[in-house]
Amino acid sequence: MSIEQRDHQTAVTWIEGEIDNMIRDLGKQNASSAATSVITLAFLLRVIDEGEHRHYRARIDQIYANYNASLMQGAAA
């Protein structure tokens, strides 16, 4: 495995871990801040490409959309 591949795998593992932490903290203030920061940092360091950056940002947006929809459903019940 090359250094670039190892750095990429490390970044992806770190991002996935922070997204997992975000999911556990949904509903708390700034729950997505660490995940968003890690994604941005990995992109700025060119460890993930633009497509991956968009993918992870969209994933966070989708997690929040699902969370907010579940709150709305709970409030309607």
Secondary structure, 3 states (H helix, E strand, C coil): CCHHHHHHHHHHHHHHHHHHHHHHCCCCCCCCHHHHHHHHHHHHCCCCCHHHHHHHHHHHHHHHHHHHHHHHHHHHC
